[in-house]
Structures are given as structure tokens and as C-alpha cells.
């Protein structure tokens, strides 16, 4: 068995969309609370807080903050694990010191196992069922399909996505790689994305160059954005609506 990932676009109703944003905000606040707990504990008491310490505090935490009772427990543990991984990367010198996240920079949350959600699909469209949220129509097509194992809910550029981890059978993987001649040699490059040969035929697949094709448009929008009122956190100045609108167009590009 091998793990593969498939991503689908979600199309929630207005009510479900509001619930998705609400759950996203709760996970963001839990993330910030966990970061604050680690910083305060070390500065004031000289004690490091581990992932298991924070995980064991979740039942008491939910007794005080009752809104978290409606969220899957393993999903909350996954958010705490994200904090732990951020600190581990910092201690290993692989990343900066973990910071508090705003809602703009917190993309979503995870379901690390097959609890709290169900996927009703065979790899071609379908719908997703999330506990305490509801059913969501999803569109997309997976190259390979297997048994769903884990799920990430992601919000990006005003759209929702479901990234599903699949346990794919080895026979399906082998059948997807079969060719008429048996073996194909592939070389990845920069000028051409793929150069391939099977001993008899050769071929080149050119690089799509998405950024180069959109670069002129991005420069025009970036120039227009500089004319708008940008956010200034030191002066407590908010960005104008026109700045946000142009920034959204740049992000989509």
C-alpha cells in the first residue's frame, strides 16, 4: 500500500461557508493560545511545554472554552502538533521563531485520521461530509483512488479545498505505470519540463512557464497596488478596500 494525495475544490452553501470560517477561526485561536502558553511558561517559570503536556490539557481547556466541544478532538490535537513542529523546526535551525498567526495567514485545519469526516466519492467529484458542519459538494478528479486516510481543509484566495490522503493499492499503482514497451526513461529539466524516450521514440514536453506568462499582468497590478493605501501596523492604519481588491487579484494570478 502507498499513500497518495488528491485535492478537490469545495462548493459550500452560505450557511456551511460561515461554519467553515468559524471553525477556521477557532483553530487559529487555539494555535495562538498554544504558542502563548509555551512562551509564557518558559519566560516566567523556565519550564518547557511539550506537545503531550498541551494535549493532556485539552479536556480541561474545553470545559472552560465550551465552543471547542463541537470540534473533533483529533483535529484539535493536530493543531497542537502543528505548533510543536514549528518549535522543533526553530530549535533545529530550520525556521524562524513561531509567531502568532492572523486569520489571513491561517489557511485551515487537519483531520489526521478517518474520524469526524466522510468522503462520498470514487475519485470523480462527489461530496464531503464534515461533523458539526454539514455536507459540501466537491469537484475534481483524482488520477488514482484508494481508501481515504486523512484530510486537510484549506482556504486559499477565497476558495475552499479538500486535500485527501489516500491509501492506494500497489496493483493499481503498477497498472497506472504500465507502457506498451515496458520502460520509459524520463529526464526533468528547466528549458523543457520533461524529456523522455522508450528506446524507439523520443519526446519533449515544454515547461508551462505560468509565472513568465502572467508576469506582465502581475507587474501592472503591483504598480496599481502601490498607488493604494497599504496597511501600516505600526501606525495602526488599515488597508483600503481598493488595496485589498488588487491584492486579491495578484494572489489569484
N, C-alpha and C positions, 0 to 999 in steps of 0.2 A: 504494500500500500504506500502511496506517495501523497503528499499534501500539495494542493494547487489552490490558487485564489481566483475568484470570479467577482467582478464588480457590476452592479446593476444600478440604474437610475431609478429613484423613488419618486412617486407622484402622490403625495399625501393630500387629503382633503384639508380645508381650512382648520377644522377642529383638531385633526391629528397633527397638522403642522404646528399649531400652538403648543400641543403637548410635547412634540419633539424639541421645540425650543426651550420649554420649561425643564425637561429632563436634562438637556444640554447645560442649562444654567446651574442646575443642582450639582451636576458632576464637576463643573468648573469651580463652584464654591467649595466642594469637598477637596478638590485638588489644592486650592489655595489654603484651606484650613490645615491640610496635612503638611504643606511646606512651612506654614507659620508655626505649627507645633514643633517641628524639628528645629527650626531656627531659635525659637524661644527656649526650648529645653536645653539646648547646648549653650546659649549665651548666659542664661540665668543660673542653671544648675550644673553645667559642664557634663551633661549626660546626652549620649547619642540615642536617638529613637530609631528603632528598626521597623521594617515592614510588618513583622509579626506583632510588635507592640501596638501599632496603629490598627492592624486588622482585628486584634482582640478587643479593641475599644469600640468597634463598630456597633455591637448591640446596645451599649450604654449611650453611644452617640445618637442612635435612632430613637431612644427613649426621650431625649431632650429635643431633637430636631425631628418631629414626627413625620414631616413630609418625605423623609427618606425611607419610610417603611414601605412605600409603594414601589420602590426601585429594587430590582433584582440584587440580591446580596453579592453574588459573584461578580456582577457588573461594578458594584462599589469597590470590591477588592481589587478589580482590575485597574480602577482609577488610582488606588493607593499604590499598586505595583508600578504604575507609570511614574509616580513621584519617586519611588525607590530607585527605579532605573535612571532617572535624571540625576539623583545624587551619586549613584555608582559611577556614572559617566564623568561627573565632576571630579570625584576622588581619583579616577584613573587618568585624569588629564585629557579626556576626550571631548569635553564640552564645558561651557561656562557654568557659573553658579546658578542653580534653579531659581527662577523668578516667578512672581505672582502673574497669573495669566488673566487678561481681559477676555470678555466673551468673544471678541473679534478673533483672538488667537487660540481659542479652544475649539477645535474642529468637531469633536464628537466623543463617543464613548464606545466601550467594547463589551461583548458577551463572550467570555473566554471558553465556555462550554455550551452544549446544546440544551440550555435551560433558560427560560424566560423569553423564548422566541421560537417560531416555526417558519420554515421556508416551504411554500407550496409551489414548487416548480420542478421541472425536469431539465433545466438549463436554458430554456427559451421562454422569456417573460415569466409571468406568474404573479404571485403576491406574497408579501411578508407579513407575518403576524407577530406583534410585539406585545408582551404582557403589560397591562395597565395603560397601553397607548392605543392599540387597535390594529386593524388590517390596512396595509398600504400596498397599492398597486406598484409593481416594478417592471421595468422594461430593460431588455438586454439579452445577449446570447452568449453562453459560455462555450468555449471550444471543447472542454471536457467536463463531465459531470460525475459526481460521486455522492458520498454521504456528507451532509453539512456538519462541520465540527465546531466552528466558532464564527463570530460575526462582529464587524466594525460598522458603526453608524457614523457617517461623515457628512459634515455640512461644508460645502465649498462653493463660493461665488453665488450664494443664494439658492443653491440646489442641494438636494439630499441624495446620498448614495449609500448603498449597502454593499460592503465588501465581505464576501463569504469565503471562509476557508473550507476546502473540500478534501475529503479522503477518497482518492481516486484509485481504482483497482489497477494493478500492474498490467493486466492483459489489455485494458483499454489504452494505457499509455503506449504499450508496444504496437498496438494496431494503429494508433494515430501517427506513428513514426515510420510505418512501412512504405517502401517505394518499390517501383517496378524492377529496378536494377539492384536493389538491396542496400547500397551505400551511397550517401551523398556527402561530399566534403564541402564545408561552409567556412568562409573567412569573413570576419567582421572588419569594417574599415570606416574611414571618415568621408572621403570623397564619394565612395559608393558604400551604401549601408551593408550589402551582402554580395559576396562573390561566391558562386557555387559551381560544382562540377560533379558529375556522376561517372566520369571516365570516358563518356561518349559525347556528352553535351556540356556546354559551359553557359553561364548566365550571370548577369549583373543586375542588381536591384538598387536603384539610385536612392540616396538619402532624401527624406522628405523635406528637410530644412524648414520646419514650421516657423522657427523664430526669424530666420532671414526673410521669409516671405511676409511676415507680419511686422518686421522691424520698422518699416517706414510709417505704418499706421500707429505703432506704439510711440514713435518719436513725436508725431503730430499731437497725439493725445497727452503725452507727457509735457509738451510745451504749453498746451491749453491748461493743464492742471497747475502749472506754475503761476498762472495768472489768477488762480482762485485762492481763497483764504484757506491756508493749510492749518492743521491743528498745532497748537503750541502748549504743551503740558505744563511748562514752567510758568507761563503767563495765564494758565487756565483758560486758554482760548480754544473753542471748539471749531472744527472744520465746517465750512459752509456746505450747504446742500449740493451746490454745483461741484465742489471739490469731491464730495463723496460719489456723485454720479459719474464723474470722469474716472475716478479711481476704480470704480466697479467695472467700467468698460475696459480699462487696462488689465485688470485681473482676469477678465474673461478671455481677452486676447492671449 
